[in-house]
Amino acid sequence: MVAVIIACEIGFWVLLVAGLAARYVLRARPLSTALLLAVPVIDVVLLAVALIDLLNGGEADPAHALAAVYIGTSVAFGSQMIGWADQRFAHRFAGGPPPVKPPRTGPAHAARERRQWTRHLLAYVIGAAVLGVFTALVGDLDRVRPLWSVMGVWTIVLVADFVISFSYTLFPRRQ
């Protein structure tokens, strides 16, 4: 399962870079569109492989839970990652403006940190929902219990991220 997750992560970046290269280097807009539309297919493949493995009696382990984390993160942060890469490709290969740097100080920085935490929360909720679907479809709580261990660690990370992100609202970084 870990190999599938790694392959999906590699596939995400390969399709993204290929799609942007087709757009900005080759100037092949239809090919670029097709490659970029294929990026979310990777998430579907990962979900399908994890679910098929569990339904066929595969031992539920943290790797299956990582698939849920990957899906949540991909949905919550995917468009932002694609935008980040698109800005750099447009600047480098198409004479676009320099990439926008996120604010590093003041209220704008605090607001960005809060938005990023909200995306993190969205990823968390989606990941938990995916685990809930896995649990419901497998139908054996004892068998899928190891999947939920990842949520304990992720909850701690989410809370720490909240404290750090929202601390900038109370104590903004100074220039």
N, CA, C and O of each residue as an XYZ file, in Angstrom:
700
protein
N       0.823     -1.190      0.000
C       0.000      0.000      0.000
C       0.872      1.261      0.000
O       0.552      2.244     -0.668
N       1.969      1.223      0.751
C       2.865      2.376      0.795
C       3.416      2.663     -0.604
O       3.553      3.822     -0.996
N       3.730      1.605     -1.351
C       4.245      1.786     -2.713
C       3.215      2.472     -3.605
O       3.569      3.296     -4.448
N       1.949      2.135     -3.420
C       0.886      2.770     -4.208
C       0.788      4.258     -3.863
O       0.627      5.096     -4.750
N       0.886      4.579     -2.576
C       0.832      5.984     -2.153
C       2.006      6.756     -2.757
O       1.828      7.864     -3.264
N       3.186      6.180     -2.703
C       4.371      6.831     -3.276
C       4.202      6.996     -4.782
O       4.515      8.050     -5.335
N       3.709      5.959     -5.439
C       3.479      6.041     -6.887
C       2.466      7.132     -7.223
O       2.631      7.850     -8.209
N       1.426      7.257     -6.413
C       0.420      8.301     -6.647
C       1.019      9.690     -6.445
O       0.717     10.607     -7.210
N       1.854      9.857     -5.437
C       2.496     11.153     -5.215
C       3.407     11.501     -6.388
O       3.403     12.633     -6.874
N       4.182     10.525     -6.836
C       5.046     10.748     -8.000
C       4.195     11.056     -9.222
O       4.499     11.967     -9.992
N       3.121     10.283     -9.392
C       2.213     10.512    -10.526
C       1.614     11.902    -10.517
O       1.480     12.530    -11.567
N       1.247     12.396     -9.321
C       0.700     13.754     -9.198
C       1.678     14.765     -9.776
O       1.313     15.587    -10.617
N       2.929     14.698     -9.316
C       3.919     15.689     -9.752
C       4.307     15.497    -11.211
O       4.538     16.481    -11.913
N       4.385     14.259    -11.687
C       4.715     14.017    -13.095
C       3.620     14.592    -14.002
O       3.919     15.282    -14.977
N       2.356     14.306    -13.680
C       1.263     14.847    -14.489
C       1.208     16.372    -14.411
O       0.953     17.040    -15.413
N       1.445     16.915    -13.231
C       1.425     18.373    -13.075
C       2.524     19.025    -13.902
O       2.260     19.963    -14.654
N       3.749     18.539    -13.772
C       4.868     19.122    -14.521
C       4.668     18.918    -16.019
O       4.916     19.828    -16.810
N       4.218     17.721    -16.414
C       3.980     17.463    -17.837
C       2.880     18.383    -18.386
O       2.999     18.909    -19.492
N       1.818     18.571    -17.605
C       0.731     19.442    -18.043
C       1.179     20.885    -18.184
O       0.820     21.558    -19.150
N       1.960     21.362    -17.231
C       2.443     22.739    -17.306
C       3.502     22.901    -18.397
O       3.557     23.938    -19.058
N       4.334     21.893    -18.584
C       5.318     21.944    -19.674
C       4.609     21.954    -21.025
O       5.013     22.677    -21.936
N       3.562     21.159    -21.150
C       2.796     21.162    -22.406
C       2.178     22.536    -22.648
O       2.130     23.007    -23.784
N       1.711     23.170    -21.591
C       1.079     24.489    -21.728
C       2.089     25.584    -22.067
O       1.883     26.355    -23.004
N       3.177     25.651    -21.304
C       4.078     26.797    -21.428
C       5.288     26.566    -22.325
O       5.799     27.514    -22.921
N       5.753     25.335    -22.430
C       6.935     25.069    -23.251
C       6.518     24.656    -24.656
O       7.011     25.205    -25.641
N       5.602     23.680    -24.748
C       5.170     23.179    -26.051
C       4.037     23.999    -26.661
O       3.758     23.886    -27.855
N       3.390     24.815    -25.851
C       2.229     25.617    -26.273
C       1.108     24.718    -26.815
O       0.403     25.083    -27.756
N       0.961     23.548    -26.207
C      -0.061     22.576    -26.609
C      -1.180     22.600    -25.577
O      -1.223     21.764    -24.675
N      -2.073     23.551    -25.715
C      -3.137     23.769    -24.727
C      -4.035     22.544    -24.540
O      -4.314     22.186    -23.395
N      -4.504     21.880    -25.609
C      -5.371     20.700    -25.393
C      -4.662     19.569    -24.640
O      -5.254     18.935    -23.767
N      -3.399     19.323    -24.980
C      -2.630     18.294    -24.270
C      -2.449     18.693    -22.814
O      -2.578     17.860    -21.917
N      -2.153     19.957    -22.582
C      -1.996     20.457    -21.219
C      -3.267     20.246    -20.414
O      -3.223     19.769    -19.280
N      -4.384     20.599    -21.000
C      -5.677     20.438    -20.319
C      -5.927     18.975    -19.974
O      -6.352     18.661    -18.863
N      -5.664     18.085    -20.920
C      -5.883     16.652    -20.678
C      -4.989     16.150    -19.541
O      -5.445     15.408    -18.671
N      -3.733     16.552    -19.549
C      -2.809     16.103    -18.501
C      -3.213     16.648    -17.130
O      -3.167     15.927    -16.133
N      -3.605     17.908    -17.085
C      -3.995     18.501    -15.804
C      -5.322     17.941    -15.301
O      -5.524     17.821    -14.093
N      -6.221     17.599    -16.208
C      -7.483     16.974    -15.786
C      -7.261     15.555    -15.282
O      -8.087     15.021    -14.542
N      -6.153     14.946    -15.677
C      -5.840     13.591    -15.213
C      -5.305     13.574    -13.779
O      -5.287     12.521    -13.141
N      -4.871     14.723    -13.271
C      -4.305     14.779    -11.922
C      -5.280     14.231    -10.876
O      -4.869     13.404    -10.063
N      -6.554     14.650    -10.854
C      -7.467     14.104     -9.837
C      -7.754     12.603     -9.999
O      -8.189     11.947     -9.052
N      -7.510     12.070    -11.190
C      -7.715     10.634    -11.406
C      -6.807      9.828    -10.483
O      -7.155      8.723    -10.065
N      -5.649     10.385    -10.173
C      -4.707      9.712     -9.270
C      -5.366      9.479     -7.911
O      -5.197      8.418     -7.310
N      -6.113     10.467     -7.431
C      -6.806     10.310     -6.151
C      -7.831      9.184     -6.218
O      -7.963      8.400     -5.277
N      -8.542      9.107     -7.312
C      -9.542      8.054     -7.490
C      -8.871      6.685     -7.514
O      -9.370      5.730     -6.919
N      -7.740      6.596     -8.205
C      -6.994      5.329     -8.258
C      -6.553      4.917     -6.852
O      -6.705      3.759     -6.464
N      -6.012      5.860     -6.098
C      -5.558      5.550     -4.739
C      -6.715      5.082     -3.862
O      -6.591      4.094     -3.139
N      -7.831      5.788     -3.928
C      -9.009      5.376     -3.156
C      -9.453      3.972     -3.553
O      -9.738      3.140     -2.692
N      -9.511      3.713     -4.853
C      -9.965      2.416     -5.344
C      -9.035      1.290     -4.887
O      -9.498      0.243     -4.435
N      -7.736      1.507     -5.006
C      -6.773      0.468     -4.610
C      -6.884      0.178     -3.115
O      -6.909     -0.982     -2.705
N      -6.950      1.229     -2.304
C      -7.052      1.036     -0.851
C      -8.342      0.302     -0.494
O      -8.331     -0.630      0.311
N      -9.438      0.720     -1.087
C     -10.722      0.101     -0.774
C     -10.782     -1.339     -1.263
O     -11.255     -2.214     -0.537
N     -10.319     -1.599     -2.461
C     -10.314     -2.973     -2.997
C      -9.463     -3.871     -2.116
O      -9.846     -5.004     -1.827
N      -8.307     -3.370     -1.687
C      -7.439     -4.159     -0.817
C      -8.162     -4.515      0.481
O      -8.118     -5.662      0.927
N      -8.824     -3.531      1.083
C      -9.545     -3.788      2.337
C     -10.722     -4.737      2.123
O     -10.949     -5.637      2.931
N     -11.462     -4.540      1.048
C     -12.631     -5.392      0.795
C     -12.232     -6.824      0.450
O     -13.008     -7.757      0.657
N     -11.024     -6.994     -0.075
C     -10.539     -8.342     -0.401
C      -9.810     -8.993      0.767
O      -9.091     -9.976      0.589
N      -9.999     -8.443      1.957
C      -9.441     -9.068      3.152
C      -8.063     -8.589      3.528
O      -7.451     -9.141      4.443
N      -7.553     -7.573      2.850
C      -6.239     -7.038      3.198
C      -6.227     -6.542      4.638
O      -7.225     -6.029      5.145
N      -5.093     -6.705      5.275
C      -4.977     -6.267      6.672
C      -4.957     -4.745      6.720
O      -4.108     -4.097      6.108
N      -5.902     -4.195      7.456
C      -5.964     -2.730      7.604
C      -4.757     -2.279      8.409
O      -4.513     -2.772      9.510
N      -4.015     -1.353      7.859
C      -2.844     -0.840      8.552
C      -2.738      0.668      8.330
O      -3.511      1.243      7.565
N      -1.791      1.293      8.992
C      -1.664      2.741      8.843
C      -1.457      3.204      7.396
O      -1.769      4.349      7.069
N      -0.945      2.343      6.541
C      -0.768      2.736      5.138
C      -2.116      3.038      4.486
O      -2.226      3.977      3.697
N      -3.140      2.249      4.811
C      -4.474      2.535      4.286
C      -4.974      3.879      4.816
O      -5.618      4.641      4.095
N      -4.673      4.154      6.072
C      -5.062      5.438      6.655
C      -4.299      6.577      5.989
O      -4.846      7.663      5.799
N      -3.044      6.337      5.635
C      -2.282      7.363      4.930
C      -2.909      7.680      3.577
O      -2.807      8.806      3.092
N      -3.550      6.697      2.974
C      -4.272      6.963      1.725
C      -5.372      7.987      1.983
O      -5.585      8.886      1.169
N      -6.071      7.860      3.106
C      -7.115      8.823      3.458
C      -6.514     10.200      3.729
O      -7.079     11.215      3.323
N      -5.377     10.236      4.408
C      -4.686     11.501      4.665
C      -4.279     12.136      3.339
O      -4.446     13.340      3.142
N      -3.750     11.329      2.441
C      -3.325     11.813      1.124
C      -4.509     12.419      0.370
O      -4.395     13.497     -0.213
N      -5.638     11.723      0.387
C      -6.821     12.219     -0.323
C      -7.271     13.549      0.283
O      -7.526     14.505     -0.449
N      -7.371     13.616      1.601
C      -7.787     14.853      2.251
C      -6.849     16.001      1.934
O      -7.294     17.111      1.641
N      -5.567     15.741      1.990
C      -4.572     16.768      1.708
C      -4.625     17.189      0.247
O      -4.512     18.372     -0.073
N      -4.796     16.224     -0.623
C      -4.861     16.518     -2.052
C      -6.062     17.396     -2.385
O      -5.944     18.343     -3.162
N      -7.211     17.088     -1.803
C      -8.412     17.879     -2.079
C      -8.268     19.281     -1.483
O      -8.591     20.270     -2.141
N      -7.789     19.370     -0.252
C      -7.711     20.668      0.431
C      -6.601     21.564     -0.106
O      -6.776     22.780     -0.187
N      -5.470     20.986     -0.471
C      -4.319     21.790     -0.868
C      -3.953     21.649     -2.345
O      -3.084     22.371     -2.833
N      -4.602     20.731     -3.062
C      -4.229     20.458     -4.457
C      -4.278     21.667     -5.358
O      -3.327     21.924     -6.096
N      -5.363     22.417     -5.315
C      -5.469     23.582     -6.208
C      -4.408     24.616     -5.869
O      -3.887     25.292     -6.757
N      -4.091     24.739     -4.605
C      -3.051     25.688     -4.185
C      -1.683     25.236     -4.707
O      -0.898     26.063     -5.171
N      -1.392     23.933     -4.634
C      -0.117     23.420     -5.137
C      -0.025     23.611     -6.651
O       1.030     23.970     -7.176
N      -1.130     23.371     -7.342
C      -1.136     23.544     -8.792
C      -0.930     25.022     -9.140
O      -0.180     25.346    -10.061
N      -1.592     25.906     -8.409
C      -1.409     27.340     -8.635
C       0.020     27.785     -8.394
O       0.560     28.597     -9.145
N       0.636     27.250     -7.338
C       2.029     27.554     -7.020
C       2.931     27.169     -8.189
O       3.767     27.961     -8.623
N       2.758     25.959     -8.692
C       3.586     25.486     -9.806
C       3.279     26.270    -11.080
O       4.190     26.590    -11.843
N       2.012     26.579    -11.313
C       1.614     27.315    -12.518
C       2.260     28.701    -12.551
O       2.736     29.136    -13.600
N       2.279     29.395    -11.415
C       2.918     30.720    -11.361
C       4.388     30.636    -11.766
O       4.883     31.485    -12.507
N       5.075     29.617    -11.280
C       6.498     29.485    -11.563
C       6.750     29.121    -13.021
O       7.679     29.640    -13.639
N       5.929     28.232    -13.572
C       6.075     27.872    -14.980
C       5.763     29.066    -15.875
O       6.494     29.331    -16.830
N       4.686     29.787    -15.578
C       4.316     30.947    -16.384
C       5.428     31.989    -16.361
O       5.733     32.587    -17.393
N       6.030     32.212    -15.211
C       7.114     33.188    -15.091
C       8.345     32.718    -15.863
O       8.962     33.493    -16.594
N       8.690     31.465    -15.696
C       9.937     30.932    -16.287
C       9.838     30.741    -17.791
O      10.797     31.023    -18.510
N       8.693     30.263    -18.284
C       8.604     29.861    -19.684
C       7.685     30.726    -20.546
O       7.710     30.606    -21.771
N       6.882     31.587    -19.940
C       5.932     32.360    -20.741
C       6.001     33.854    -20.450
O       5.108     34.601    -20.849
N       7.037     34.293    -19.767
C       7.188     35.713    -19.497
C       6.153     36.275    -18.540
O       5.892     37.479    -18.530
N       5.569     35.407    -17.742
C       4.578     35.862    -16.774
C       5.228     36.634    -15.646
O       6.454     36.674    -15.537
N       4.411     37.247    -14.806
C       4.960     38.012    -13.684
C       5.660     37.082    -12.691
O       5.383     35.884    -12.650
N       6.563     37.645    -11.898
C       7.214     36.821    -10.873
C       6.169     36.237     -9.914
O       5.136     36.855     -9.654
N       6.452     35.049     -9.400
C       5.500     34.437     -8.456
C       5.246     35.345     -7.257
O       6.150     36.018     -6.762
N       4.015     35.346     -6.812
C       3.631     36.154     -5.657
C       4.160     35.475     -4.403
O       3.925     34.288     -4.176
N       4.876     36.245     -3.596
C       5.377     35.702     -2.336
C       4.344     35.952     -1.250
O       3.776     37.041     -1.173
N       4.097     34.959     -0.417
C       3.121     35.169      0.656
C       3.647     36.189      1.663
O       4.857     36.313      1.854
N       2.743     36.909      2.298
C       3.181     37.892      3.295
C       3.892     37.196      4.459
O       3.494     36.113      4.889
N       4.939     37.832      4.953
C       5.728     37.230      6.034
C       5.531     37.928      7.370
O       6.002     37.450      8.402
N       4.836     39.056      7.348
C       4.655     39.810      8.592
C       3.271     40.440      8.625
O       2.568     40.496      7.616
N       2.902     40.906      9.795
C       1.703     41.717      9.965
C       0.387     40.967      9.841
O       0.358     39.737      9.831
N      -0.699     41.721      9.746
C      -2.043     41.135      9.677
C      -2.262     40.261      8.439
O      -3.000     39.277      8.494
N      -1.625     40.619      7.331
C      -1.786     39.806      6.117
C      -1.202     38.404      6.331
O      -1.776     37.410      5.888
N      -0.062     38.341      7.013
C       0.547     37.045      7.335
C      -0.363     36.242      8.264
O      -0.564     35.045      8.064
N      -0.906     36.903      9.271
C      -1.809     36.226     10.216
C      -3.041     35.684      9.494
O      -3.474     34.563      9.760
N      -3.598     36.469      8.589
C      -4.784     36.031      7.839
C      -4.448     34.828      6.961
O      -5.244     33.894      6.862
N      -3.281     34.842      6.326
C      -2.873     33.705      5.492
C      -2.704     32.446      6.341
O      -3.121     31.361      5.935
N      -2.103     32.586      7.497
C      -1.914     31.438      8.384
C      -3.260     30.850      8.823
O      -3.407     29.631      8.918
N      -4.232     31.713      9.087
C      -5.567     31.219      9.459
C      -6.213     30.480      8.286
O      -6.835     29.436      8.479
N      -6.071     31.012      7.084
C      -6.631     30.339      5.893
C      -5.963     28.979      5.677
O      -6.626     27.996      5.344
N      -4.647     28.938      5.872
C      -3.936     27.667      5.699
C      -4.401     26.647      6.741
O      -4.539     25.463      6.433
N      -4.640     27.101      7.962
C      -5.134     26.180      8.979
C      -6.526     25.688      8.599
O      -6.847     24.520      8.819
N      -7.353     26.558      8.035
C      -8.688     26.141      7.606
C      -8.592     25.066      6.530
O      -9.376     24.117      6.530
N      -7.641     25.206      5.618
C      -7.406     24.148      4.619
C      -6.979     22.849      5.313
O      -7.412     21.762      4.931
N      -6.137     22.974      6.322
C      -5.690     21.803      7.078
C      -6.898     21.122      7.725
O      -7.019     19.898      7.690
N      -7.782     21.916      8.311
C      -9.000     21.367      8.912
C      -9.847     20.655      7.865
O     -10.383     19.580      8.132
N      -9.975     21.241      6.677
C     -10.730     20.604      5.596
C     -10.101     19.258      5.227
O     -10.809     18.269      5.038
N      -8.770     19.223      5.125
C      -8.075     17.966      4.824
C      -8.371     16.924      5.899
O      -8.613     15.757      5.591
N      -8.350     17.343      7.139
C      -8.627     16.464      8.283
C     -10.041     15.886      8.196
O     -10.236     14.684      8.377
N     -11.015     16.737      7.922
C     -12.411     16.291      7.834
C     -12.591     15.324      6.668
O     -13.277     14.311      6.804
N     -11.985     15.626      5.536
C     -12.085     14.729      4.377
C     -11.409     13.396      4.685
O     -11.952     12.335      4.375
N     -10.226     13.448      5.293
C      -9.530     12.208      5.659
C     -10.359     11.357      6.604
O     -10.441     10.141      6.434
N     -10.977     11.986      7.604
C     -11.833     11.251      8.543
C     -13.051     10.672      7.829
O     -13.479      9.558      8.131
N     -13.606     11.424      6.887
C     -14.762     10.929      6.129
C     -14.373      9.712      5.292
O     -15.131      8.746      5.209
N     -13.204      9.758      4.676
C     -12.731      8.610      3.887
C     -12.562      7.397      4.799
O     -12.963      6.291      4.436
N     -11.976      7.594      5.974
C     -11.838      6.486      6.923
C     -13.210      5.969      7.348
O     -13.395      4.765      7.523
N     -14.165      6.872      7.511
C     -15.527      6.462      7.853
C     -16.147      5.606      6.754
O     -16.825      4.619      7.041
N     -15.919      5.978      5.514
C     -16.425      5.187      4.380
C     -15.747      3.819      4.355
O     -16.410      2.798      4.172
N     -14.424      3.799      4.538
C     -13.709      2.522      4.597
C     -14.305      1.635      5.693
O     -14.550      0.448      5.475
N     -14.532      2.213      6.854
C     -15.071      1.468      7.996
C     -16.454      0.923      7.680
O     -16.734     -0.247      7.944
N     -17.312      1.750      7.123
C     -18.681      1.324      6.806
C     -18.688      0.220      5.751
O     -19.452     -0.739      5.863
N     -17.848      0.349      4.736
C     -17.850     -0.642      3.664
C     -17.220     -1.963      4.089
O     -17.672     -3.028      3.668
N     -16.190     -1.903      4.912
C     -15.580     -3.143      5.404
C     -16.516     -3.809      6.404
O     -16.654     -5.032      6.406
N     -17.159     -3.016      7.251
C     -18.176     -3.530      8.155
C     -17.671     -4.251      9.389
O     -18.467     -4.819     10.137
N     -16.384     -4.243      9.617
C     -15.818     -4.928     10.777
C     -14.942     -3.938     11.531
O     -13.789     -3.701     11.168
N     -15.511     -3.363     12.590
C     -14.810     -2.313     13.328
C     -13.477     -2.803     13.887
O     -12.493     -2.063     13.876
N     -13.438     -4.035     14.371
C     -12.178     -4.552     14.913
C     -11.097     -4.625     13.836
O      -9.925     -4.357     14.098
N     -11.505     -4.987     12.632
C     -10.534     -5.124     11.554
C      -9.984     -3.770     11.079
O      -8.828     -3.691     10.662
N     -10.788     -2.714     11.136
C     -10.345     -1.413     10.633
C      -9.843     -0.480     11.736
O      -9.433      0.646     11.457
N      -9.875     -0.940     12.971
C      -9.429     -0.094     14.082
C      -8.023      0.483     13.858
O      -7.805      1.646     14.198
N      -7.050     -0.273     13.300
C      -5.714      0.307     13.078
C      -5.721      1.542     12.167
O      -4.827      2.383     12.255
N      -6.716      1.646     11.305
C      -6.791      2.820     10.429
C      -6.943      4.100     11.244
O      -6.374      5.137     10.905
N      -7.706      4.012     12.304
C      -8.054      5.197     13.079
C      -6.918      5.694     13.966
O      -6.996      6.804     14.492
N      -5.865      4.900     14.142
C      -4.730      5.348     14.959
C      -4.064      6.582     14.354
O      -3.517      7.415     15.076
N      -4.111      6.693     13.046
C      -3.514      7.845     12.373
C      -4.235      9.132     12.763
O      -3.617     10.194     12.829
N      -5.534      9.040     13.021
C      -6.308     10.234     13.361
C      -5.863     10.833     14.698
O      -5.950     12.047     14.881
N      -5.394     10.014     15.623
C      -4.906     10.540     16.898
C      -3.700     11.442     16.694
O      -3.631     12.543     17.240
N      -2.751     10.961     15.903
C      -1.556     11.754     15.604
C      -1.954     13.002     14.820
O      -1.472     14.100     15.098
N      -2.841     12.823     13.832
C      -3.250     13.952     13.000
C      -3.992     15.002     13.836
O      -3.865     16.200     13.580
N      -4.750     14.564     14.816
C      -5.448     15.510     15.697
C      -4.444     16.368     16.464
O      -4.623     17.580     16.590
N      -3.401     15.742     16.969
C      -2.358     16.489     17.684
C      -1.699     17.503     16.748
O      -1.470     18.651     17.130
N      -1.397     17.076     15.527
C      -0.778     17.975     14.554
C      -1.731     19.126     14.216
O      -1.299     20.273     14.105
N      -3.018     18.828     14.051
C      -4.009     19.855     13.735
C      -4.121     20.877     14.859
O      -4.185     22.079     14.602
N      -4.144     20.411     16.093
C      -4.223     21.322     17.242
C      -2.964     22.179     17.334
O      -3.052     23.382     17.583
N      -1.796     21.572     17.137
C      -0.540     22.342     17.169
C      -0.534     23.388     16.054
O      -0.113     24.525     16.263
N      -0.998     23.000     14.884
C      -1.080     23.934     13.770
C      -2.032     25.080     14.096
O      -1.760     26.230     13.752
N      -3.140     24.773     14.753
C      -4.087     25.814     15.164
C      -3.411     26.820     16.097
O      -3.501     28.031     15.895
N      -2.735     26.298     17.116
C      -2.084     27.179     18.102
C      -1.058     28.077     17.407
O      -1.008     29.281     17.657
N      -0.250     27.489     16.544
C       0.777     28.275     15.857
C       0.130     29.277     14.899
O       0.465     30.461     14.916
N      -0.796     28.800     14.065
C      -1.412     29.663     13.058
C      -2.161     30.832     13.676
O      -2.036     31.965     13.212
N      -2.931     30.570     14.707
C      -3.730     31.629     15.302
C      -2.924     32.493     16.269
O      -3.371     33.576     16.647
N      -1.741     32.028     16.672
C      -0.895     32.862     17.531
C      -0.460     34.123     16.795
O      -0.214     35.156     17.417
N      -0.366     34.037     15.464
C       0.022     35.211     14.687
C      -1.066     36.285     14.699
O      -0.787     37.454     14.431
N      -2.295     35.897     15.007
C      -3.367     36.877     15.132
C      -3.167     37.692     16.408
O      -3.355     38.908     16.414
N      -2.788     37.012     17.482
C      -2.570     37.694     18.763
C      -1.195     38.355     18.833
O      -1.036     39.428     19.416
N      -0.223     37.706     18.239
C       1.164     38.204     18.286
C       1.731     38.219     16.862
O       2.523     37.350     16.497
N       1.322     39.213     16.057
C       1.776     39.238     14.658
C       3.295     39.396     14.550
O       3.940     40.048     15.372
N       3.829     38.779     13.514
C       5.261     38.963     13.244
C       5.500     40.420     12.888
O       4.707     41.048     12.186
N       6.605     40.937     13.387
C       6.963     42.328     13.061
C       7.985     42.322     11.931
O       8.720     41.357     11.725
N       8.001     43.421     11.220
C       8.948     43.541     10.106
C      10.367     43.688     10.618
O      11.301     43.802      9.824
